[in-house]
């Protein structure tokens, strides 16, 4: 496997009044292509902050994030936005689907920002929903879906533009045990069958066990 992500001396400091909160403290990590990596740790340890920085959503206070050899935080904002659209798929705990749009319309949104994607768009949506076993929900609205179905749609939206890496922030945190088990199996299938690089943060130890590699984050520092 080849190197996909390299993180060097990554730190993040927040300020609240006169207080200085160290969320990440000189983190170093390398992620190979086609890896399934889980990051676990207590609440407030810096897991979500780390994932947001990794995905280009929030700049670090210091340190570097290299993606395929490119330092993403040396890009201009327009370049960074384009990089996020093309390279990264995000899955969040609370789905973030647009309630006024159908499943198909929610999946169309990422493609509207990519040039030359219109020709095969509907077939891509059909194929992806079939793979995720929710093809019959293509014209449903989010209010008509269960929590597990909403998360599958959120995963489909993250995958529709064929990103290099899938970043998941507590993807089972808002689901019942049955739905969480299905999402666990789905992520494993995506990694094994579609060779997706997956990085997730989670409190769910059973979900973390499915990953090839697990790291622990505590007080802003990462341990193998």
C-alpha positions as a Markdown table, in Angstrom:
| # | Residue | x | y | z |
|---|---|---|---|---|
| 1 | Unk | 0.0 | 0.0 | 0.0 |
| 2 | Unk | 1.1 | 3.6 | -0.6 |
| 3 | Unk | 0.9 | 6.6 | 1.8 |
| 4 | Unk | -2.3 | 8.6 | 1.5 |
| 5 | Unk | -2.2 | 10.9 | 4.5 |
| 6 | Unk | 0.7 | 12.1 | 6.6 |
| 7 | Unk | 0.2 | 14.3 | 9.7 |
| 8 | Unk | 3.1 | 16.1 | 11.3 |
| 9 | Unk | 3.2 | 17.8 | 14.8 |
| 10 | Unk | -0.5 | 18.7 | 14.6 |
| 11 | Unk | -1.8 | 20.9 | 17.4 |
| 12 | Unk | -5.0 | 22.8 | 17.9 |
| 13 | Unk | -5.6 | 25.4 | 20.5 |
| 14 | Unk | -9.0 | 27.1 | 21.3 |
| 15 | Unk | -9.3 | 30.2 | 23.4 |
| 16 | Unk | -12.3 | 30.9 | 25.7 |
| 17 | Unk | -11.7 | 34.3 | 27.3 |
| 18 | Unk | -8.4 | 34.1 | 29.0 |
| 19 | Unk | -8.4 | 30.3 | 29.0 |
| 20 | Unk | -6.3 | 28.3 | 26.5 |
| 21 | Unk | -7.7 | 24.8 | 25.7 |
| 22 | Unk | -5.3 | 22.4 | 24.0 |
| 23 | Unk | -7.5 | 20.1 | 21.9 |
| 24 | Unk | -4.6 | 18.4 | 20.0 |
| 25 | Unk | -1.0 | 18.2 | 21.1 |
| 26 | Unk | 1.7 | 17.5 | 18.5 |
| 27 | Unk | -0.1 | 14.6 | 16.9 |
| 28 | Unk | 1.8 | 12.5 | 14.3 |
| 29 | Unk | 0.1 | 9.9 | 12.2 |
| 30 | Unk | 0.4 | 8.2 | 8.8 |
| 31 | Unk | -2.5 | 6.5 | 7.0 |
| 32 | Unk | -2.0 | 4.2 | 4.0 |
| 33 | Unk | -4.4 | 3.9 | 1.1 |
| 34 | Unk | -7.2 | 1.4 | 1.5 |
| 35 | Unk | -6.8 | 1.4 | 5.3 |
| 36 | Unk | -9.7 | 1.1 | 7.7 |
| 37 | Unk | -8.7 | 3.2 | 10.8 |
| 38 | Unk | -10.7 | 3.7 | 14.0 |
| 39 | Unk | -9.9 | 6.5 | 16.5 |
| 40 | Unk | -11.3 | 5.9 | 19.9 |
| 41 | Unk | -11.2 | 7.8 | 23.2 |
| 42 | Unk | -13.2 | 9.6 | 25.8 |
| 43 | Unk | -15.5 | 12.5 | 25.1 |
| 44 | Unk | -13.6 | 15.8 | 24.8 |
| 45 | Unk | -10.4 | 14.0 | 23.9 |
| 46 | Unk | -10.0 | 15.7 | 20.5 |
| 47 | Unk | -11.4 | 13.1 | 18.2 |
| 48 | Unk | -13.9 | 15.2 | 16.2 |
| 49 | Unk | -11.4 | 18.1 | 16.1 |
| 50 | Unk | -8.8 | 15.8 | 14.6 |
| 51 | Unk | -11.3 | 14.5 | 12.0 |
| 52 | Unk | -12.4 | 18.0 | 11.0 |
| 53 | Unk | -8.8 | 19.2 | 10.5 |
| 54 | Unk | -8.0 | 16.0 | 8.5 |
| 55 | Unk | -10.9 | 16.8 | 6.2 |
| 56 | Unk | -10.0 | 20.4 | 5.6 |
| 57 | Unk | -12.9 | 21.8 | 7.6 |
| 58 | Unk | -10.9 | 23.5 | 10.3 |
| 59 | Unk | -7.2 | 24.7 | 10.2 |
| 60 | Unk | -4.7 | 23.6 | 12.8 |
| 61 | Unk | -3.0 | 26.0 | 15.1 |
| 62 | Unk | 0.3 | 24.4 | 14.0 |
| 63 | Unk | 1.5 | 21.4 | 12.1 |
| 64 | Unk | 0.9 | 19.9 | 8.6 |
| 65 | Unk | -1.6 | 17.7 | 6.9 |
| 66 | Unk | -0.3 | 16.1 | 3.7 |
| 67 | Unk | -2.8 | 14.3 | 1.4 |
| 68 | Unk | -1.1 | 12.4 | -1.4 |
| 69 | Unk | 2.0 | 14.5 | -0.8 |
| 70 | Unk | 0.2 | 17.9 | -0.9 |
| 71 | Unk | 0.0 | 20.2 | 2.2 |
| 72 | Unk | -3.7 | 20.9 | 2.2 |
| 73 | Unk | -3.4 | 24.0 | 4.5 |
| 74 | Unk | -1.1 | 25.7 | 2.1 |
| 75 | Unk | -3.9 | 25.8 | -0.5 |
| 76 | Unk | -6.0 | 28.8 | -1.1 |
| 77 | Unk | -9.5 | 28.6 | 0.3 |
| 78 | Unk | -11.0 | 28.0 | -3.2 |
| 79 | Unk | -8.5 | 25.2 | -3.9 |
| 80 | Unk | -9.2 | 23.7 | -0.4 |
| 81 | Unk | -13.0 | 23.7 | -1.1 |
| 82 | Unk | -12.5 | 22.0 | -4.4 |
| 83 | Unk | -10.2 | 19.4 | -2.7 |
| 84 | Unk | -12.8 | 18.6 | -0.1 |
| 85 | Unk | -15.5 | 18.1 | -2.8 |
| 86 | Unk | -13.3 | 15.8 | -4.9 |
| 87 | Unk | -11.3 | 13.9 | -2.3 |
| 88 | Unk | -13.3 | 13.6 | 0.9 |
| 89 | Unk | -16.7 | 12.1 | 1.9 |
| 90 | Unk | -18.1 | 13.1 | 5.3 |
| 91 | Unk | -20.5 | 11.0 | 7.4 |
| 92 | Unk | -21.8 | 12.7 | 10.6 |
| 93 | Unk | -23.7 | 11.4 | 13.6 |
| 94 | Unk | -26.9 | 13.4 | 12.8 |
| 95 | Unk | -27.1 | 12.8 | 9.0 |
| 96 | Unk | -27.6 | 16.5 | 7.9 |
| 97 | Unk | -30.0 | 15.6 | 5.2 |
| 98 | Unk | -32.2 | 18.3 | 3.7 |
| 99 | Unk | -35.7 | 17.5 | 4.8 |
| 100 | Unk | -37.4 | 19.3 | 1.8 |
| 101 | Unk | -35.5 | 17.1 | -0.7 |
| 102 | Unk | -36.0 | 13.5 | -1.6 |
| 103 | Unk | -33.3 | 10.9 | -1.2 |
| 104 | Unk | -32.3 | 11.2 | -4.9 |
| 105 | Unk | -32.2 | 15.0 | -4.6 |
| 106 | Unk | -30.0 | 14.9 | -1.5 |
| 107 | Unk | -27.6 | 12.7 | -3.4 |
| 108 | Unk | -27.6 | 15.1 | -6.4 |
| 109 | Unk | -26.3 | 18.0 | -4.4 |
| 110 | Unk | -22.6 | 17.0 | -4.3 |
| 111 | Unk | -22.7 | 16.2 | -8.0 |
| 112 | Unk | -24.0 | 19.6 | -9.0 |
| 113 | Unk | -20.7 | 21.0 | -7.9 |
| 114 | Unk | -18.7 | 18.7 | -10.1 |
| 115 | Unk | -18.3 | 19.4 | -13.8 |
| 116 | Unk | -19.2 | 16.7 | -16.3 |
| 117 | Unk | -21.1 | 14.6 | -13.8 |
| 118 | Unk | -24.6 | 14.9 | -15.2 |
| 119 | Unk | -24.6 | 12.3 | -17.9 |
| 120 | Unk | -24.4 | 9.2 | -15.6 |
| 121 | Unk | -25.9 | 10.8 | -12.5 |
| 122 | Unk | -29.2 | 8.9 | -12.1 |
| 123 | Unk | -27.6 | 5.5 | -12.9 |
| 124 | Unk | -24.9 | 6.2 | -10.3 |
| 125 | Unk | -27.6 | 7.0 | -7.7 |
| 126 | Unk | -29.6 | 3.9 | -8.5 |
| 127 | Unk | -26.5 | 1.7 | -8.4 |
| 128 | Unk | -25.3 | 3.1 | -5.1 |
| 129 | Unk | -28.7 | 2.9 | -3.4 |
| 130 | Unk | -29.0 | -0.7 | -4.6 |
| 131 | Unk | -25.6 | -1.5 | -3.1 |
| 132 | Unk | -26.7 | 0.0 | 0.2 |
| 133 | Unk | -30.0 | -1.9 | 0.0 |
| 134 | Unk | -32.3 | 1.1 | 0.0 |
| 135 | Unk | -33.1 | 1.5 | -3.7 |
| 136 | Unk | -36.8 | 1.5 | -2.9 |
| 137 | Unk | -36.3 | 4.8 | -0.9 |
| 138 | Unk | -35.1 | 6.8 | -3.9 |
| 139 | Unk | -38.1 | 9.1 | -3.9 |
| 140 | Unk | -38.7 | 9.2 | -0.2 |
| 141 | Unk | -38.2 | 12.2 | 2.0 |
| 142 | Unk | -36.0 | 12.0 | 5.1 |
| 143 | Unk | -39.0 | 12.2 | 7.4 |
| 144 | Unk | -40.2 | 8.9 | 5.9 |
| 145 | Unk | -37.0 | 7.1 | 6.8 |
| 146 | Unk | -35.8 | 5.3 | 9.9 |
| 147 | Unk | -32.6 | 6.4 | 11.6 |
| 148 | Unk | -30.6 | 3.6 | 10.0 |
| 149 | Unk | -32.0 | 4.4 | 6.5 |
| 150 | Unk | -31.1 | 8.1 | 7.0 |
| 151 | Unk | -27.5 | 7.1 | 7.8 |
| 152 | Unk | -27.3 | 4.9 | 4.7 |
| 153 | Unk | -28.5 | 7.8 | 2.7 |
| 154 | Unk | -25.9 | 10.0 | 4.4 |
| 155 | Unk | -23.2 | 7.4 | 3.5 |
| 156 | Unk | -24.5 | 7.3 | -0.1 |
| 157 | Unk | -24.2 | 11.1 | -0.3 |
| 158 | Unk | -20.6 | 10.9 | 1.0 |
| 159 | Unk | -19.8 | 8.2 | -1.6 |
| 160 | Unk | -21.6 | 9.6 | -4.7 |
| 161 | Unk | -18.7 | 11.8 | -5.9 |
| 162 | Unk | -16.3 | 8.9 | -5.5 |
| 163 | Unk | -14.0 | 10.4 | -2.9 |
| 164 | Unk | -10.6 | 9.0 | -2.0 |
| 165 | Unk | -11.3 | 8.8 | 1.7 |
| 166 | Unk | -14.5 | 8.4 | 3.9 |
| 167 | Unk | -14.4 | 10.3 | 7.2 |
| 168 | Unk | -17.0 | 9.2 | 9.7 |
| 169 | Unk | -17.8 | 11.1 | 12.9 |
| 170 | Unk | -19.7 | 8.8 | 15.3 |
| 171 | Unk | -21.7 | 7.2 | 12.4 |
| 172 | Unk | -23.6 | 4.9 | 14.8 |
| 173 | Unk | -23.9 | 7.3 | 17.7 |
| 174 | Unk | -27.6 | 8.2 | 17.0 |
| 175 | Unk | -28.8 | 4.7 | 16.1 |
| 176 | Unk | -30.4 | 1.8 | 17.9 |
| 177 | Unk | -28.4 | -1.4 | 18.3 |
| 178 | Unk | -29.9 | -3.1 | 15.2 |
| 179 | Unk | -29.3 | -0.2 | 12.9 |
| 180 | Unk | -25.8 | 0.3 | 14.3 |
| 181 | Unk | -25.0 | -3.3 | 13.5 |
| 182 | Unk | -26.1 | -2.8 | 9.9 |
| 183 | Unk | -24.0 | 0.3 | 9.5 |
| 184 | Unk | -21.0 | -1.6 | 11.0 |
| 185 | Unk | -21.3 | -4.3 | 8.4 |
| 186 | Unk | -21.8 | -1.8 | 5.6 |
| 187 | Unk | -18.6 | 0.1 | 6.4 |
| 188 | Unk | -16.7 | -3.1 | 6.5 |
| 189 | Unk | -18.1 | -4.1 | 3.1 |
| 190 | Unk | -17.2 | -0.7 | 1.6 |
| 191 | Unk | -13.7 | -1.2 | 2.8 |
| 192 | Unk | -13.3 | -4.8 | 1.6 |
| 193 | Unk | -15.3 | -4.8 | -1.6 |
| 194 | Unk | -14.8 | -1.2 | -2.8 |
| 195 | Unk | -11.4 | -0.7 | -1.2 |
| 196 | Unk | -12.4 | 2.5 | 0.4 |
| 197 | Unk | -10.1 | 4.2 | 2.8 |
| 198 | Unk | -12.1 | 4.8 | 6.0 |
| 199 | Unk | -11.2 | 6.8 | 9.0 |
| 200 | Unk | -13.8 | 7.0 | 11.8 |
| 201 | Unk | -14.0 | 8.3 | 15.3 |
| 202 | Unk | -16.3 | 6.4 | 17.6 |
| 203 | Unk | -17.3 | 5.5 | 21.2 |
| 204 | Unk | -18.6 | 2.2 | 19.9 |
| 205 | Unk | -16.0 | -0.4 | 20.7 |
| 206 | Unk | -17.8 | -3.1 | 18.6 |
| 207 | Unk | -17.5 | -0.8 | 15.6 |
| 208 | Unk | -13.9 | 0.0 | 16.3 |
| 209 | Unk | -13.1 | -3.7 | 16.4 |
| 210 | Unk | -14.0 | -4.0 | 12.7 |
| 211 | Unk | -11.2 | -1.7 | 11.7 |
| 212 | Unk | -7.8 | -2.9 | 10.6 |
| 213 | Unk | -6.0 | -0.4 | 12.8 |
| 214 | Unk | -7.2 | 1.3 | 16.0 |
| 215 | Unk | -5.5 | 4.3 | 17.7 |
| 216 | Unk | -6.5 | 5.8 | 21.0 |
| 217 | Unk | -6.7 | 9.6 | 21.6 |
| 218 | Unk | -6.5 | 11.1 | 25.1 |
| 219 | Unk | -5.9 | 14.7 | 26.1 |
| 220 | Unk | -5.2 | 15.6 | 22.6 |
| 221 | Unk | -2.5 | 12.9 | 22.0 |
| 222 | Unk | -2.6 | 9.7 | 19.9 |
| 223 | Unk | -1.4 | 6.3 | 21.1 |
| 224 | Unk | -1.2 | 3.1 | 19.1 |
